[in-house]
Amino acid sequence: MKKLLVFLILILTVASFAIKAPTHRSLRAEAMGNAHVALVDDKEAIYFNYAGLNQINRLGNYEERPEQGYYPRNLGDMRLNLGGAGPFETYFSTYNVAKDVQKIYSRASKVAADSGLKESNVLLDSLSAHPELIHKMNGYDHKYLSMKIKMDAEMAFHNFGGAIWVDGNVAPYMDAGLIVPQIVVDTFYVDGVAQVGTAYGFTDEFAAGIGIKFAKRHKVESVQITMVNYDNIQDTLEDRYHDVADELFDFSSMSFALDLGVLYQVAREVRLGLSVRDIYFKELAGDKITPNITAGINYSPRFFNKNTGFGRKFNIAFDYADAINGQNNYKFLSHINFGMEIEQTLLAWPGYNNAIRFLALRLSGGFKGGYPAAGFGLEVLRLVTVEFATWAEELGYYTGQDEERIYMGQLSIGF
């Protein structure tokens, strides 16, 4: 039983379900509604708009751009990130119910073998003797157990950036079943991406960026787990896991894409951004990828920003995201992302500005696709950052039909 739990967690966390291009999850961006295409003042420019790489070591630099000298300065980023999300409370409570039912099924199988009765009849009699268990099982009918994982290696500095990352997501669901519960999982995907890009500032107000990414997607057949095949499912999961591990590095099925972006500083505190991402030149594991066209605006009010030892960063952003994607009968709100963030240095390093600090806190909030988002980040000595974000994605056939609320945490190490 314990081995099965280990394999379930392993498979669920390395699997990735995706119907669009591989998607990097930035917790900073997700916490503010994923409105980021015009903000991009750090390593997140790699994922949202390569033109933002031109801002690193320019925003907050009085010598290079006096007009934006008030904004906290960022010299560059090198990070290793590990994050995960899942309804762990629901998962373990569901596991406990499955464990109870498995005990009843094992006893029923033994009684049926000894008495010559049908297993189904003995099992029904056993469940009838435990109505409280039937009630719990019905409570998990079509219960989603979505789990996600992300791993990133990132590097960004002025006009250059690159990353290698893996994104995982799978949403199995529990069915009560006619007699015994079962777990149903649609096709698995696992995505791995390596990308690199550059930016160039034509003027202090206008910059453009371009990047290339290499993506690998591996598909695995669906799995159905019931109490009937519960004892033998470990071998199946082992086979599926080895399939993923063996074929993940089969580079013949790799695809590549271009990312393009521009930034324009309209005024001292207002910046516009536009990106065209995921321009794939061939299908990715048989999937036709729709390019992502996103436009946005960012407002950084001078009054709230502070470029001193106790630096403060304040941004308000608005995006019209993924403009040409009409999947799931998307309505207007599904393309609207809006958010704000405030980052404050709590403990400064004497004699230095915000580029070196002891402790900083970031609070964020917003709306992504019509659903609220929020989060925080706590950074210690520029080396260790703990982040948390919650947002929602649409599971239904139209905006607002079926919300999937996601809670994700991340640990980052670097500088």
C-alpha atoms as one frame of an Amber mdcrd trajectory, in Angstrom:
protein
   0.000   0.000   0.000   2.804   2.426   0.894   4.655   1.592  -2.328   1.529
   2.314  -4.309   1.161   5.712  -2.632   4.774   6.554  -3.458   4.329   5.637
  -7.119   1.048   7.548  -7.370   2.677  10.693  -6.031   5.683  10.208  -8.322
   3.602   9.727 -11.454   1.219  12.560 -10.669   3.973  15.050  -9.974   6.076
  14.339 -13.069   3.119  14.170 -15.422   1.993  17.223 -17.332  -1.414  17.814
 -18.875  -1.427  20.608 -21.416  -3.703  21.603 -24.259  -1.713  24.685 -25.231
   1.990  25.401 -25.461   4.222  24.485 -22.515   3.527  27.138 -19.904   5.958
  28.405 -17.300   4.313  29.371 -14.027   5.854  32.477 -12.488   4.562  32.811
  -8.944   5.329  36.526  -8.909   3.215  37.012 -12.030   0.449  34.562 -11.078
   0.018  36.284  -7.712  -0.856  39.521  -9.517  -3.211  37.943 -12.024  -0.445
  37.033 -14.515  -0.447  40.629 -15.830   3.230  40.939 -16.640   3.971  41.599
 -20.322   4.718  45.302 -19.718   6.218  44.932 -16.218   9.122  42.481 -16.911
  11.787  44.172 -14.794  13.641  40.948 -13.870  14.149  37.328 -14.990  10.422
  36.961 -15.754  11.193  38.775 -19.016  12.432  35.387 -20.280   8.891  34.018
 -20.137   6.688  37.045 -20.836   8.603  39.535 -22.987  12.303  39.350 -23.875
  12.385  43.094 -24.409  12.265  43.415 -20.616  15.848  42.157 -20.398  16.870
  45.642 -21.530  15.481  47.037 -18.264  17.762  44.999 -15.988  20.407  47.343
 -14.522  18.695  50.277 -16.241  15.610  50.811 -14.095  16.891  52.341 -10.882
  20.153  53.397 -12.543  20.378  57.196 -12.371  23.382  57.314 -14.706  21.840
  55.257 -17.515  18.195  56.346 -17.229  17.721  59.290 -14.883  13.967  59.386
 -15.522  13.541  55.895 -14.037  16.139  56.296 -11.304  13.448  56.309  -8.625
  12.626  52.631  -9.307  14.434  49.921  -7.249  17.478  48.647  -9.088  18.024
  45.044 -10.194  21.492  43.991 -11.362  20.518  40.514 -12.575  19.240  37.114
 -11.508  20.517  33.558 -11.259  18.006  31.173  -9.679  17.115  27.549  -9.075
  13.411  27.082  -8.305  11.328  24.164  -7.108   7.589  24.504  -6.658   4.531
  22.351  -6.318   0.784  22.514  -5.830  -1.977  20.103  -5.015  -5.075  19.589
  -2.870  -3.068  17.637  -0.322  -5.771  17.635   2.340  -8.297  16.269  -0.165
  -5.736  13.840  -1.542  -4.899  12.229   1.791  -8.513  12.110   2.945  -9.372
  10.406  -0.352  -6.474   8.020   0.185  -7.851   7.104   3.618 -11.262   6.323
   2.125  -9.639   4.189  -0.597  -7.604   2.366   2.037 -10.762   1.531   4.042
 -12.533   0.255   0.927  -9.464  -1.782  -0.015  -9.569  -3.528   3.365 -13.241
  -4.413   2.854 -12.514  -5.677  -0.669  -9.611  -7.854   0.540 -11.776  -9.390
   3.265 -14.628  -9.940   0.787 -12.262 -11.666  -1.634 -11.060 -14.001   1.103
 -14.609 -14.809   2.234 -15.696 -15.447  -1.362 -12.751 -17.788  -1.930 -13.494
 -19.726   1.249 -17.286 -19.939   0.790 -17.593 -20.162  -2.988 -19.821 -17.077
  -3.166 -19.449 -14.340  -5.755 -17.053 -11.554  -4.769 -19.521  -8.861  -5.877
 -22.252 -10.229  -3.590 -19.929 -10.461  -0.603 -18.600  -6.956  -1.310 -22.119
  -5.501  -1.507 -22.989  -7.161   1.809 -19.823  -5.715   3.357 -20.605  -2.205
   2.095 -24.180  -2.524   3.324 -22.784  -3.182   6.775 -20.813   0.070   6.560
 -23.214   2.781   5.299 -20.901   5.504   6.607 -18.273   4.382   4.085 -20.764
   4.530   1.202 -21.599   8.092   2.254 -17.907   9.044   2.151 -17.469   7.399
  -1.248 -20.385   9.321  -2.731 -18.802  12.530  -1.478 -15.826  11.877  -3.756
 -17.811  11.309  -6.934 -15.918  13.053  -9.760 -13.614  14.746  -7.254 -10.609
  16.333  -9.016  -7.179  15.868  -7.443  -5.123  18.289  -9.537  -1.382  18.299
  -8.829   1.375  20.454 -10.312   5.136  20.714 -10.129   7.716  23.142 -11.561
  11.506  23.099 -11.697  13.514  25.986 -13.157  17.123  27.004 -13.700  17.265
  30.680 -14.714  19.831  33.327 -15.550  19.177  36.915 -16.616  21.153  40.136
 -16.825  21.163  43.218 -19.032  20.040  42.276 -22.565  20.462  38.530 -22.121
  18.614  35.674 -20.420  17.966  31.953 -20.571  16.249  29.161 -18.668  15.738
  25.410 -18.524  12.484  24.324 -16.946  10.016  21.491 -16.528   6.325  21.981
 -15.910   4.017  19.253 -14.653   0.255  19.164 -14.265  -2.289  16.352 -14.088
  -5.894  16.372 -12.896  -7.138  12.874 -12.083 -10.576  12.555 -10.585 -12.272
  10.192  -8.158 -15.458   8.401  -9.201 -17.639   6.701  -6.646 -18.385   3.928
  -9.174 -21.299   1.517  -9.094 -19.759  -0.642  -6.376 -16.285   0.597  -5.540
 -14.501   3.922  -6.157 -11.976   4.408  -8.925  -9.400   6.981 -10.023  -9.519
   8.053 -13.667  -6.632   9.929 -15.264  -6.719  11.270 -18.814  -3.640  11.280
 -21.047  -0.435  12.391 -19.320   1.942  14.937 -20.783   5.395  15.902 -19.575
   6.946  19.122 -20.935  10.585  20.154 -20.824  11.784  23.475 -22.261  15.131
  25.184 -22.833  15.070  28.785 -24.006  17.395  31.716 -24.536  16.928  35.252
 -25.772  18.293  38.754 -26.083  17.069  42.346 -26.108  18.240  45.623 -27.600
  17.336  49.159 -26.574  17.018  51.315 -29.674  16.358  54.320 -27.442  15.827
  54.813 -23.715  12.103  54.551 -24.408  11.929  51.660 -26.893  13.355  48.127
 -26.707  12.776  44.898 -28.620  13.593  41.313 -27.783  13.765  37.931 -29.481
  14.212  34.424 -28.152  14.159  30.816 -29.217  12.909  27.850 -27.240  13.283
  24.105 -27.645  10.426  22.039 -26.256   9.874  18.339 -25.689   6.480  16.829
 -24.908   5.910  13.177 -24.090   2.479  11.574 -23.949   1.419   8.596 -21.847
  -1.814   6.635 -22.146  -4.590   7.107 -19.620  -4.759   5.037 -16.435  -7.804
   3.785 -14.551  -7.348   2.538 -10.995 -10.077   0.658  -9.124 -10.161  -1.481
  -6.036 -10.327  -4.502  -8.336  -6.933  -3.906  -9.950  -5.504  -2.084  -6.951
  -3.038  -4.820  -5.975  -1.566  -5.112  -9.506  -1.486  -1.442 -10.503   2.068
  -0.898  -9.207   3.563  -2.800 -12.161   1.558  -0.654 -14.597   2.714   2.559
 -12.931   6.319   1.368 -12.997   6.049   0.692 -16.748   4.523   4.130 -17.397
   7.205   5.822 -15.323  10.009   4.084 -17.235   8.345   5.040 -20.535   8.490
   8.685 -19.523  12.080   8.463 -18.258  13.339   6.622 -21.358  11.593   8.741
 -23.990  11.969  12.139 -22.350  15.444  12.490 -23.875  14.457  11.343 -27.360
  15.379  14.602 -29.081  14.093  13.556 -32.507  10.595  14.633 -31.468  11.720
  18.017 -30.142  10.115  21.155 -31.540  11.285  24.762 -31.471   9.591  28.142
 -31.434  10.267  31.868 -31.570   9.267  34.496 -29.007   9.136  38.191 -29.933
   8.448  41.248 -27.798   8.635  45.029 -27.580   8.454  47.614 -24.770   7.728
  51.319 -25.035   8.117  53.794 -22.172   5.234  56.158 -22.896   5.906  58.377
 -19.897   8.095  58.379 -16.828   5.710  56.056 -14.946   3.846  54.283 -17.772
   5.130  51.469 -19.970   3.456  49.486 -22.784   4.338  45.921 -23.751   3.493
  43.515 -26.562   4.664  39.951 -27.055   4.060  37.203 -29.597   5.164  33.929
 -28.028   5.122  30.242 -28.932   5.481  30.561 -32.705   6.121  26.844 -33.243
   7.498  25.646 -36.569   6.093  22.133 -36.274   3.622  20.213 -34.152   4.625
  19.432 -30.592   3.986  15.706 -29.999   1.142  15.889 -32.500  -0.379  19.039
 -31.007  -0.845  22.167 -33.083   0.208  25.104 -30.942  -1.640  28.413 -31.115
   0.708  31.427 -30.760   0.165  33.588 -27.696  -0.354  37.292 -28.484  -0.490
  39.463 -25.365  -0.553  43.236 -24.944  -0.425  45.166 -21.691   0.332  48.303
 -19.730   2.232  48.845 -16.490   2.019  51.834 -14.151   4.742  52.457 -11.537
   3.778  55.624  -9.635   6.786  57.695  -8.646   5.312  58.550  -5.251   5.135
  54.902  -4.069   8.528  53.720  -5.390  11.769  54.209  -3.501  15.353  53.465
  -4.598  17.251  53.532  -1.294  18.463  50.964   1.209  14.836  50.491   2.276
  13.687  50.173  -1.304  10.051  49.938  -2.298   8.560  48.674  -5.554   4.934
  49.306  -6.533   3.370  48.202  -9.834  -0.116  48.131 -11.315  -0.491  46.086
 -14.510  -3.179  45.198 -17.030  -2.929  42.614 -19.848  -5.136  41.417 -22.660
  -3.665  37.917 -22.803  -3.599  35.120 -25.367  -5.712  37.188 -27.733  -6.281
  34.694 -30.558  -6.958  31.617 -28.420 -10.686  30.816 -28.568 -10.467  27.483
 -26.812 -13.338  26.480 -24.482 -15.593  29.170 -25.934 -13.552  31.804 -24.110
 -15.419  34.991 -23.301 -13.891  38.459 -23.032 -13.039  38.170 -19.334 -10.963
  35.058 -19.907  -8.383  37.224 -21.706  -8.251  39.972 -19.063  -5.473  39.883
 -16.451  -5.108  42.626 -13.882  -3.028  42.983 -10.739  -0.810  44.984  -8.439
   2.150  44.320  -6.192   4.140  46.047  -3.494   7.621  44.945  -2.476   9.296
  46.467   0.572  12.786  45.987   1.994  12.314  45.357   5.703  15.975  45.065
   6.747  18.541  47.026   4.741  22.279  46.541   4.316  23.951  49.678   5.727
  25.665  51.784   3.079  24.071  50.035   0.087  20.941  50.634  -1.923  18.218
  48.093  -2.606  20.529  45.947  -4.777  21.844  44.355  -1.534  19.458  43.716
   1.359  18.802  41.457   4.333  15.053  40.917   4.146  12.298  41.888   1.691
   8.570  41.159   1.513   6.295  41.224  -1.554   2.483  41.232  -1.446   0.373
  40.856  -4.590  -3.212  40.557  -5.746  -5.331  40.713  -8.860  -7.629  38.873
 -11.242  -6.713  36.301 -13.880  -9.348  35.428 -16.458 -12.097  36.739 -14.188
 -10.912  34.810 -11.110  -9.101  36.396  -8.117  -5.390  35.822  -7.528  -3.092
  36.665  -4.615   0.282  35.788  -3.161   3.417  36.808  -1.296   7.183  36.388
  -1.463   9.745  36.558   1.332  13.406  37.019   0.391  16.354  36.553   2.756
  19.812  37.959   1.913  18.999  37.845  -1.809  19.860  34.127  -1.607  16.689
  32.345  -0.501  13.147  33.240  -1.515   9.945  31.555  -0.403   6.873  32.310
  -2.520   3.218  31.386  -2.459   0.479  32.172  -4.977  -3.115  31.233  -5.591
  -5.040  31.682  -8.827  -7.695  29.847 -10.820  -7.977  28.240 -14.241 -11.135
  27.381 -16.150 -12.112  23.701 -16.246 -15.486  24.258 -17.908 -16.588  24.993
 -21.444 -16.982  28.731 -20.938 -15.624  31.428 -18.672 -16.967  31.183 -15.150
 -18.442  27.691 -15.457 -16.006  25.574 -13.433 -13.185  27.127 -11.404 -10.058
  25.155 -10.570  -8.444  26.949  -7.649  -4.663  26.444  -7.502  -2.427  26.972
  -4.467   1.283  26.761  -5.252   4.422  27.234  -3.165   7.992  27.679  -4.376
  11.494  27.735  -2.934  14.188  29.650  -4.851  17.919  29.655  -4.270  20.282
  32.061  -6.028  20.971  35.764  -6.329
